[in-house]
Amino acid sequence: MKWYTWLTIILIILLSIPLKTKFIKWWDRRQKNDKGGYDR
């Protein structure tokens, strides 16, 4: 594997961590506000 392949993988992992936490928070809020329809 090339060095930039590893760099890309590391970047994806680093970017996915804050996105995952944001998604979990949004999903949790959506589960609570299930009766209220869609909540962004």
N, C-alpha and C positions, 0 to 999 in steps of 0.2 A: 504493500500500500504506500501511496505517495504521502508526503508530509502534509500537503494541503487537504488530503482526505481526512486525516486525523483532526486537522484544524477545523474543518467543516463539522465533523461529528461533535467536537468539543463545543463549538459555537451553538449548534442545535440543542445540545443538552443544557447549556447555560441559558439559552433563550426559553427553553421549554419549562424550566423550573418556575419562573415568575408567572408564566402563562397558565401553568397547571394550578397554582395556588389561586390565581384570579378566577379560573374556571370553576374550581371547587367552591369558592365563595359565592359565585354567581349561581351555581347549581343548587347550593344549600338554600339561597334566598328564593330560588324558583320553586323548590319543594315546599317551602313555607307559604309562599304566596300562590299556591296552586289554584285556589278558588278565585283569586283576583286576576286570572288570565296571565298574559305574557308580561314579564318584567325584565327590562334590560339592565 
